[in-house]
């Protein structure tokens, strides 16, 4: 195989055996800025359990030499937990029109080689298979440009997401709680939604 990595798509109960490994990967990647997540594997496995319970969910694994080096998740918003649904219900959206793209995590050594683009392509294709949906969306944490933990030279992904056809909606925000690496206790963080409209 000439490719440095390859993809594996999982649905339904096929997802469940991979939850601990995906959880560890998420903890490692989300520890970086901008999430600064001080992760807990028990929480991760409970959070990810939503995916095998959804009949229309998909998790795509990125692998290299048999090791999981990246993963991305997606499911209908109607199957997501209430904190993700609340902003759409509050602004008059029909949850059945929305497909949620979840999160993508890739280990640093494998970034910049097209996997992020491929993750969007595969999740959007899955949404079209199990839809129809009027919107695909994801959410991302909001951080000020002068955040004290922002690394020198950090480039947000906004330009990439815009090229993929998504726009940040100022009226759609949610709050999630997690413990940052520099916090004694968890605190609530604000995230904004990015949407793409489909014909």
DRENMIPA-406982 format. One line per 4 residues: their letters; for each residue x negated, y, z of N, C-alpha, C, O, CB. Coordinates in steps of 0.05 Angstrom, whole numbers, plus 5000, padded with zeros to 4 digits. Glycine has a CB too. Layout:
% DRENMIPA-406982
a> X,Y,Z,X,Y,Z,X,Y,Z,X,Y,Z,X,Y,Z ~ ...
***
This chain:
% DRENMIPA-406982
xxxx> 4983,4976,5000,5000,5000,5000,4982,5025,5000,4965,5028,5017,5019,5000,5024 ~ 4987,5043,4980,4970,5067,4978,4980,5089,4997,4964,5106,5005,4970,5077,4950 ~ 5006,5090,5003,5016,5111,5020,5005,5108,5049,5002,5085,5058,5047,5110,5021 ~ 4999,5130,5062,4988,5128,5089,5010,5121,5109,5004,5112,5132,4976,5154,5097
xxxx> 5035,5124,5102,5057,5117,5119,5081,5108,5103,5082,5112,5079,5064,5140,5139 ~ 5101,5097,5117,5125,5088,5104,5149,5092,5123,5145,5097,5146,5123,5058,5095 ~ 5173,5089,5112,5198,5096,5126,5215,5071,5131,5215,5052,5114,5214,5117,5111 ~ 5229,5071,5153,5248,5049,5159,5273,5062,5170,5272,5077,5189,5236,5029,5179
xxxx> 5296,5055,5158,5322,5066,5166,5336,5046,5183,5338,5022,5177,5338,5074,5141 ~ 5347,5056,5206,5361,5040,5225,5389,5051,5230,5393,5075,5232,5345,5038,5252 ~ 5408,5033,5233,5436,5040,5239,5447,5023,5261,5439,5000,5264,5453,5039,5213 ~ 5466,5033,5276,5481,5018,5295,5463,5004,5316,5444,5016,5326,5497,4997,5281
xxxx> 5470,4979,5321,5455,4964,5342,5426,4959,5335,5410,4953,5353,5469,4938,5347 ~ 5419,4961,5309,5391,4958,5302,5373,4980,5314,5349,4977,5316,5388,4958,5271 ~ 5385,5002,5322,5371,5024,5334,5361,5017,5363,5340,5025,5371,5388,5049,5335 ~ 5378,5003,5377,5374,5000,5407,5347,4990,5415,5335,5001,5434,5395,4982,5418
xxxx> 5335,4969,5402,5309,4959,5411,5287,4980,5409,5266,4977,5422,5301,4935,5395 ~ 5291,5000,5393,5270,5020,5389,5272,5045,5407,5255,5062,5407,5271,5030,5360 ~ 5293,5046,5424,5298,5069,5440,5274,5076,5458,5267,5100,5460,5322,5066,5456 ~ 5262,5057,5473,5239,5065,5490,5216,5077,5474,5204,5096,5483,5229,5041,5505
xxxx> 5210,5065,5451,5187,5075,5436,5193,5103,5424,5176,5120,5423,5180,5056,5413 ~ 5218,5106,5414,5226,5133,5404,5225,5153,5427,5217,5176,5423,5254,5132,5391 ~ 5235,5145,5451,5234,5163,5474,5206,5172,5481,5202,5195,5487,5247,5149,5497 ~ 5187,5153,5480,5159,5161,5487,5148,5180,5466,5133,5198,5472,5141,5135,5488
xxxx> 5155,5175,5440,5146,5193,5419,5158,5221,5423,5143,5241,5420,5154,5182,5392 ~ 5183,5223,5429,5196,5249,5433,5183,5263,5457,5178,5287,5455,5226,5245,5439 ~ 5177,5249,5478,5164,5262,5501,5137,5273,5493,5130,5296,5501,5160,5241,5524 ~ 5122,5258,5478,5095,5268,5469,5097,5292,5452,5082,5312,5456,5080,5245,5455
xxxx> 5115,5292,5432,5116,5314,5413,5130,5339,5425,5120,5361,5421,5132,5305,5388 ~ 5151,5335,5440,5165,5358,5452,5150,5370,5475,5159,5391,5485,5193,5349,5460 ~ 5128,5358,5484,5112,5371,5504,5098,5396,5492,5090,5414,5507,5091,5351,5515 ~ 5094,5396,5466,5082,5418,5453,5101,5443,5453,5125,5440,5457,5074,5411,5424
xxxx> 5089,5466,5448,5105,5490,5444,5121,5486,5417,5109,5476,5398,5087,5516,5443 ~ 5146,5494,5415,5160,5513,5433,5177,5500,5455,5189,5514,5471,5177,5530,5417 ~ 5178,5473,5456,5196,5460,5475,5184,5457,5503,5197,5461,5523,5205,5433,5465 ~ 5158,5451,5504,5143,5449,5530,5157,5430,5549,5158,5435,5573,5141,5477,5543
xxxx> 5167,5408,5538,5184,5389,5552,5167,5371,5570,5150,5356,5560,5201,5373,5533 ~ 5173,5371,5596,5161,5352,5615,5179,5328,5616,5196,5327,5634,5156,5366,5643 ~ 5175,5309,5598,5195,5289,5592,5198,5267,5613,5180,5262,5629,5189,5277,5567 ~ 5221,5254,5612,5228,5231,5629,5239,5209,5611,5259,5213,5597,5248,5240,5652
xxxx> 5227,5186,5612,5235,5164,5594,5263,5154,5600,5278,5147,5581,5216,5141,5596 ~ 5271,5154,5625,5298,5146,5632,5319,5164,5620,5339,5155,5609,5302,5145,5662 ~ 5314,5190,5621,5332,5209,5609,5333,5205,5579,5354,5206,5566,5324,5238,5616 ~ 5309,5201,5567,5308,5198,5538,5324,5174,5528,5339,5176,5508,5278,5195,5529
xxxx> 5321,5152,5542,5336,5128,5533,5366,5132,5536,5381,5123,5519,5327,5104,5549 ~ 5375,5146,5557,5403,5151,5561,5413,5170,5539,5435,5166,5528,5408,5163,5588 ~ 5397,5191,5532,5405,5210,5511,5406,5196,5484,5426,5200,5469,5385,5233,5510 ~ 5387,5179,5478,5386,5166,5452,5407,5144,5449,5413,5136,5427,5359,5154,5447
xxxx> 5418,5135,5471,5438,5114,5470,5463,5122,5454,5478,5106,5444,5447,5106,5499 ~ 5466,5148,5451,5488,5159,5434,5487,5148,5406,5508,5144,5393,5488,5189,5434 ~ 5463,5143,5396,5460,5135,5368,5469,5107,5362,5484,5103,5343,5431,5138,5360 ~ 5461,5086,5377,5472,5060,5371,5502,5058,5376,5515,5040,5365,5458,5039,5387
xxxx> 5513,5076,5392,5542,5076,5397,5558,5088,5373,5582,5082,5371,5549,5091,5422 ~ 5545,5103,5357,5559,5116,5334,5557,5098,5309,5535,5090,5302,5547,5144,5328 ~ 5579,5092,5297,5579,5074,5274,5567,5088,5249,5559,5074,5230,5608,5065,5267 ~ 5566,5115,5249,5556,5129,5226,5530,5144,5231,5523,5162,5217,5577,5149,5216
xxxx> 5516,5136,5252,5490,5148,5258,5468,5136,5241,5471,5114,5229,5483,5145,5288 ~ 5445,5149,5241,5421,5139,5227,5397,5149,5242,5395,5172,5250,5421,5148,5197 ~ 5377,5131,5246,5351,5139,5255,5331,5129,5234,5331,5106,5226,5344,5127,5284 ~ 5314,5148,5225,5293,5141,5206,5266,5141,5221,5259,5160,5233,5292,5161,5182
xxxx> 5252,5118,5220,5226,5116,5232,5204,5121,5211,5207,5113,5188,5222,5088,5245 ~ 5184,5135,5219,5160,5139,5203,5138,5121,5215,5132,5123,5238,5151,5169,5202 ~ 5127,5103,5198,5108,5084,5209,5081,5085,5194,5080,5092,5170,5120,5056,5207 ~ 5060,5077,5208,5034,5074,5196,5021,5050,5208,5017,5049,5233,5016,5100,5199
xxxx> 5014,5030,5192,5001,5006,5202,5018,4993,5224,5007,4982,5243,4973,5011,5212 ~ 5044,4993,5221,5062,4981,5240,5069,4997,5264,5086,4989,5280,5051,4956,5248 ~ 5056,5020,5268,5061,5037,5291,5081,5059,5284,5079,5071,5262,5035,5049,5302 ~ 5099,5066,5302,5117,5088,5298,5102,5114,5303,5093,5119,5325,5142,5086,5316
xxxx> 5100,5131,5283,5086,5157,5285,5105,5180,5282,5096,5203,5284,5064,5158,5265 ~ 5130,5175,5276,5150,5196,5273,5178,5184,5273,5182,5160,5269,5145,5212,5248 ~ 5198,5201,5278,5225,5192,5278,5244,5216,5274,5237,5238,5282,5233,5177,5304 ~ 5267,5211,5262,5287,5232,5259,5314,5219,5263,5318,5196,5258,5285,5246,5232
xxxx> 5333,5235,5273,5359,5225,5281,5382,5241,5268,5378,5265,5261,5362,5226,5311 ~ 5405,5229,5265,5429,5244,5255,5454,5228,5261,5453,5203,5263,5426,5249,5225 ~ 5476,5242,5263,5502,5230,5267,5524,5251,5263,5518,5275,5263,5505,5218,5296 ~ 5549,5242,5259,5571,5262,5257,5573,5278,5283,5570,5266,5305,5597,5248,5251
xxxx> 5578,5304,5281,5581,5320,5305,5604,5310,5323,5603,5313,5347,5586,5349,5297 ~ 5624,5298,5311,5647,5287,5326,5638,5265,5345,5652,5259,5365,5668,5276,5307 ~ 5615,5252,5340,5604,5231,5357,5584,5241,5378,5575,5226,5395,5592,5209,5341 ~ 5576,5267,5376,5556,5278,5393,5568,5284,5421,5592,5282,5425,5544,5303,5381
xxxx> 5551,5292,5440,5559,5298,5467,5571,5326,5468,5566,5342,5450,5536,5296,5487 ~ 5587,5332,5489,5603,5357,5490,5585,5382,5488,5594,5402,5477,5618,5358,5515 ~ 5561,5382,5500,5546,5406,5500,5537,5414,5471,5533,5438,5466,5521,5403,5517 ~ 5534,5395,5453,5528,5401,5426,5553,5410,5410,5551,5426,5392,5515,5377,5412
xxxx> 5576,5399,5417,5600,5405,5403,5612,5433,5411,5625,5446,5395,5621,5384,5409 ~ 5607,5441,5436,5621,5464,5447,5619,5489,5430,5640,5503,5427,5610,5470,5475 ~ 5596,5497,5420,5595,5522,5404,5612,5521,5379,5623,5542,5371,5566,5528,5396 ~ 5616,5498,5367,5632,5496,5343,5662,5497,5350,5678,5509,5336,5626,5469,5328
xxxx> 5669,5484,5372,5697,5485,5380,5704,5514,5388,5727,5523,5383,5702,5466,5404 ~ 5686,5528,5401,5691,5555,5410,5694,5575,5387,5707,5596,5390,5669,5565,5428 ~ 5683,5568,5364,5684,5587,5341,5702,5577,5318,5702,5587,5296,5656,5591,5329 ~ 5718,5556,5324,5739,5548,5306,5732,5528,5285,5748,5524,5266,5750,5572,5293
xxxx> 5709,5516,5287,5701,5495,5267,5716,5469,5273,5724,5463,5296,5671,5490,5268 ~ 5721,5453,5253,5731,5426,5256,5706,5408,5258,5690,5406,5239,5749,5418,5231 ~ 5704,5394,5280,5681,5376,5284,5678,5355,5262,5656,5346,5257,5682,5363,5311 ~ 5700,5347,5250,5699,5327,5230,5686,5337,5204,5681,5321,5186,5727,5316,5224
xxxx> 5682,5363,5202,5670,5375,5178,5639,5377,5181,5626,5385,5162,5681,5402,5172 ~ 5628,5369,5204,5600,5376,5211,5584,5351,5216,5593,5333,5230,5599,5395,5235 ~ 5561,5349,5203,5543,5327,5208,5518,5339,5221,5505,5357,5211,5536,5312,5181 ~ 5510,5327,5244,5488,5338,5260,5462,5323,5254,5461,5298,5255,5495,5336,5290
xxxx> 5441,5338,5248,5416,5326,5240,5397,5320,5263,5375,5310,5259,5402,5344,5221 ~ 5405,5326,5287,5389,5317,5310,5361,5329,5310,5358,5353,5305,5387,5287,5311 ~ 5341,5313,5316,5314,5322,5318,5295,5306,5301,5300,5283,5295,5305,5321,5348 ~ 5273,5319,5293,5251,5305,5280,5226,5308,5296,5219,5330,5305,5247,5315,5251
xxxx> 5211,5286,5300,5186,5287,5314,5165,5272,5298,5170,5249,5289,5188,5276,5343 ~ 5142,5284,5294,5120,5271,5280,5094,5277,5295,5089,5300,5303,5118,5282,5250 ~ 5077,5257,5299,5052,5261,5312,5035,5280,5296,5036,5280,5271,5037,5234,5316 ~ 5019,5297,5309,5004,5318,5295,4987,5309,5272,4986,5323,5251,4986,5332,5315
xxxx> 4974,5286,5274,4956,5277,5253,4970,5271,5227,4957,5269,5206,4941,5253,5262 ~ 4997,5268,5228,5011,5260,5204,5029,5282,5193,5046,5277,5176,5028,5235,5210 ~ 5026,5306,5203,5042,5329,5194,5030,5341,5169,5007,5337,5163,5045,5350,5216 ~ 5047,5355,5155,5037,5369,5131,5034,5351,5107,5021,5359,5087,5012,5382,5136
xxxx> 5046,5327,5107,5043,5309,5085,5070,5302,5072,5072,5282,5057,5030,5284,5094 ~ 5090,5318,5078,5116,5315,5065,5137,5299,5081,5159,5296,5072,5112,5301,5039 ~ 5130,5290,5105,5148,5274,5120,5172,5290,5129,5195,5280,5130,5135,5261,5144 ~ 5168,5315,5137,5190,5332,5146,5210,5336,5124,5234,5335,5129,5179,5359,5155
xxxx> 5201,5340,5099,5219,5343,5076,5234,5317,5071,5258,5317,5066,5203,5351,5051 ~ 5220,5295,5073,5232,5268,5069,5253,5263,5090,5274,5251,5084,5211,5246,5069 ~ 5248,5271,5115,5268,5267,5136,5294,5282,5129,5316,5271,5133,5256,5277,5163 ~ 5292,5307,5120,5316,5322,5112,5330,5307,5089,5354,5304,5090,5309,5351,5104
xxxx> 5315,5299,5069,5327,5286,5046,5342,5261,5054,5365,5257,5045,5305,5279,5026 ~ 5331,5244,5071,5344,5220,5079,5368,5224,5096,5389,5211,5093,5324,5202,5093 ~ 5367,5244,5114,5390,5250,5131,5413,5262,5115,5436,5255,5120,5382,5268,5154 ~ 5407,5280,5097,5428,5291,5081,5440,5271,5063,5465,5271,5058,5417,5315,5064
xxxx> 5424,5253,5052,5435,5231,5035,5454,5213,5052,5475,5205,5042,5412,5214,5023 ~ 5446,5208,5076,5463,5192,5094,5489,5206,5100,5511,5194,5099,5448,5185,5120 ~ 5488,5233,5105,5512,5248,5110,5531,5246,5086,5555,5244,5090,5505,5277,5115 ~ 5520,5247,5061,5538,5245,5038,5550,5217,5035,5572,5214,5026,5521,5251,5012
xxxx> 5535,5197,5044,5545,5169,5042,5569,5165,5062,5588,5152,5055,5523,5149,5048 ~ 5566,5176,5086,5586,5170,5106,5607,5192,5109,5625,5190,5126,5572,5165,5133 ~ 5604,5214,5093,5622,5237,5094,5649,5232,5081,5658,5209,5079,5609,5261,5083 ~ 5661,5254,5071,5649,5280,5065,5647,5298,5089,5663,5296,5107,5664,5294,5043
xxxx> 5627,5316,5089,5624,5337,5109,5620,5363,5094,5609,5365,5072,5600,5331,5128 ~ 5629,5385,5107,5626,5411,5096,5599,5424,5104,5589,5441,5090,5649,5430,5105 ~ 5588,5415,5126,5564,5427,5136,5545,5405,5147,5554,5386,5160,5569,5448,5158 ~ 5519,5408,5143,5499,5395,5159,5486,5416,5176,5485,5440,5168,5478,5379,5141
xxxx> 5476,5408,5200,5465,5428,5218,5445,5415,5237,5444,5391,5240,5487,5442,5234 ~ 5430,5432,5249,5412,5424,5271,5409,5448,5289,5417,5470,5282,5384,5413,5261 ~ 5398,5444,5313,5393,5467,5331,5363,5467,5339,5350,5446,5340,5411,5466,5356 ~ 5354,5491,5346,5326,5494,5353,5324,5515,5376,5340,5534,5377,5308,5504,5329
xxxx> 5305,5510,5394,5302,5528,5417,5294,5556,5409,5278,5559,5390,5282,5516,5437 ~ 5305,5576,5422,5297,5604,5418,5275,5612,5437,5277,5608,5461,5322,5622,5421 ~ 5253,5622,5426,5231,5632,5442,5223,5660,5432,5223,5665,5408,5206,5613,5441 ~ 5218,5678,5450,5209,5705,5442,5181,5704,5429,5165,5686,5436,5209,5725,5466
xxxx> 5175,5723,5412,5149,5722,5399,5126,5727,5418,5103,5719,5413,5148,5743,5377 ~ 5132,5739,5441,5111,5744,5461,5111,5724,5484,5102,5730,5506,5113,5772,5472 ~ 5123,5700,5479,5124,5680,5500,5095,5674,5509,5078,5670,5493,5138,5654,5490 ~ 5090,5672,5536,5063,5669,5546,5050,5642,5538,5026,5640,5538,5063,5671,5575
xxxx> 5066,5622,5531,5055,5596,5524,5052,5592,5494,5044,5571,5484,5072,5574,5535 ~ 5059,5613,5478,5057,5610,5449,5028,5608,5441,5012,5626,5447,5071,5635,5435 ~ 5020,5587,5427,4992,5584,5419,4983,5604,5398,5000,5614,5383,4987,5556,5409 ~ 4958,5611,5398,4948,5629,5378,4951,5616,5350,4945,5592,5347,4918,5636,5383
xxxx> 4961,5631,5331,4965,5620,5304,4989,5604,5300,4993,5592,5279,4941,5604,5297 ~ 5007,5602,5321,5031,5586,5318,5049,5597,5296,5054,5621,5295,5046,5585,5345 ~ 5059,5579,5279,5077,5587,5258,5104,5572,5262,5104,5547,5260,5065,5580,5230 ~ 5125,5586,5267,5151,5573,5270,5160,5560,5244,5149,5567,5223,5173,5593,5280
xxxx> 5179,5543,5245,5188,5528,5222,5211,5542,5206,5222,5530,5188,5197,5500,5230 ~ 5217,5567,5214,5239,5581,5201,5237,5581,5171,5257,5577,5157,5241,5609,5212 ~ 5214,5587,5160,5211,5589,5131,5216,5562,5117,5229,5561,5096,5182,5599,5124 ~ 5206,5540,5130,5211,5514,5119,5241,5507,5119,5252,5497,5099,5196,5492,5135
xxxx> 5254,5513,5141,5283,5507,5143,5299,5524,5123,5318,5514,5112,5293,5513,5172 ~ 5290,5549,5119,5304,5565,5099,5300,5554,5071,5319,5553,5055,5292,5594,5100 ~ 5276,5544,5065,5272,5531,5038,5289,5506,5035,5296,5499,5013,5242,5524,5035 ~ 5295,5493,5057,5312,5469,5056,5342,5476,5053,5359,5458,5052,5307,5451,5080
xxxx> 5348,5502,5053,5375,5510,5048,5391,5517,5073,5416,5520,5072,5390,5490,5034 ~ 5378,5520,5096,5392,5525,5121,5389,5554,5129,5370,5568,5122,5380,5507,5144 ~ 5409,5564,5143,5409,5591,5154,5416,5591,5183,5432,5575,5192,5428,5610,5138 ~ 5403,5608,5198,5408,5610,5227,5434,5626,5231,5437,5648,5221,5384,5624,5242
xxxx> 5452,5614,5246,5478,5627,5251,5477,5641,5279,5475,5627,5299,5502,5607,5250 ~ 5479,5667,5280,5476,5681,5306,5500,5676,5324,5498,5682,5348,5474,5710,5301 ~ 5522,5665,5314,5545,5660,5331,5546,5632,5342,5564,5626,5358,5570,5665,5315 ~ 5527,5615,5334,5528,5587,5343,5503,5582,5360,5481,5578,5350,5529,5568,5319
xxxx> 5507,5581,5386,5485,5575,5405,5495,5555,5426,5518,5555,5433,5475,5601,5418 ~ 5476,5539,5436,5483,5522,5458,5461,5524,5479,5440,5536,5474,5486,5492,5448 ~ 5467,5514,5503,5448,5514,5524,5443,5485,5534,5463,5471,5539,5457,5532,5548 ~ 5418,5477,5535,5411,5451,5545,5391,5455,5568,5376,5474,5570,5398,5434,5523
xxxx> 5391,5436,5586,5373,5437,5610,5351,5417,5608,5356,5393,5603,5389,5433,5636 ~ 5326,5426,5611,5304,5408,5614,5282,5421,5631,5282,5445,5635,5293,5399,5587 ~ 5264,5405,5640,5241,5415,5656,5217,5420,5638,5209,5402,5624,5234,5395,5679 ~ 5207,5444,5639,5183,5450,5624,5158,5442,5640,5160,5437,5664,5182,5481,5618
xxxx> 5136,5440,5626,5111,5430,5638,5101,5449,5660,5085,5442,5677,5090,5426,5617 ~ 5110,5474,5659,5101,5494,5679,5123,5501,5699,5121,5521,5713,5091,5519,5665 ~ 5145,5485,5700,5167,5491,5718,5168,5470,5740,5161,5447,5737,5193,5491,5703 ~ 5176,5480,5764,5180,5461,5786,5207,5446,5783,5209,5423,5792,5180,5477,5813
xxxx> 5227,5459,5772,5253,5448,5769,5264,5453,5740,5255,5472,5727,5273,5459,5790 ~ 5282,5437,5731,5294,5441,5704,5308,5468,5704,5318,5478,5724,5313,5419,5697 ~ 5309,5480,5680,5325,5505,5676,5338,5503,5649,5331,5487,5632,5306,5530,5677 ~ 5358,5520,5645,5374,5520,5620,5359,5536,5599,5348,5558,5604,5402,5531,5624
xxxx> 5359,5526,5574,5346,5539,5552,5367,5544,5530,5385,5528,5526,5322,5521,5541 ~ 5364,5566,5516,5383,5572,5494,5372,5562,5468,5348,5565,5462,5388,5602,5493 ~ 5389,5550,5452,5383,5540,5425,5402,5551,5405,5426,5555,5411,5383,5509,5424 ~ 5393,5557,5381,5410,5567,5360,5413,5546,5338,5395,5529,5333,5398,5593,5348
xxxx> 5437,5546,5326,5443,5527,5304,5435,5539,5277,5438,5563,5272,5472,5520,5305 ~ 5425,5521,5260,5420,5527,5232,5439,5509,5216,5442,5485,5220,5390,5521,5224 ~ 5453,5522,5196,5473,5508,5180,5467,5508,5151,5455,5527,5140,5501,5520,5185 ~ 5477,5488,5137,5476,5486,5108,5504,5478,5099,5515,5459,5109,5454,5466,5097
xxx> 5515,5493,5081,5543,5488,5071,5542,5472,5046,5526,5477,5028,5558,5514,5066 ~ 5559,5451,5044,5560,5433,5021,5587,5438,5006,5607,5444,5019,5557,5404,5030 ~ 5586,5434,4981,5611,5437,4965,5629,5414,4970,5651,5412,4958,5604,5439,4935
***
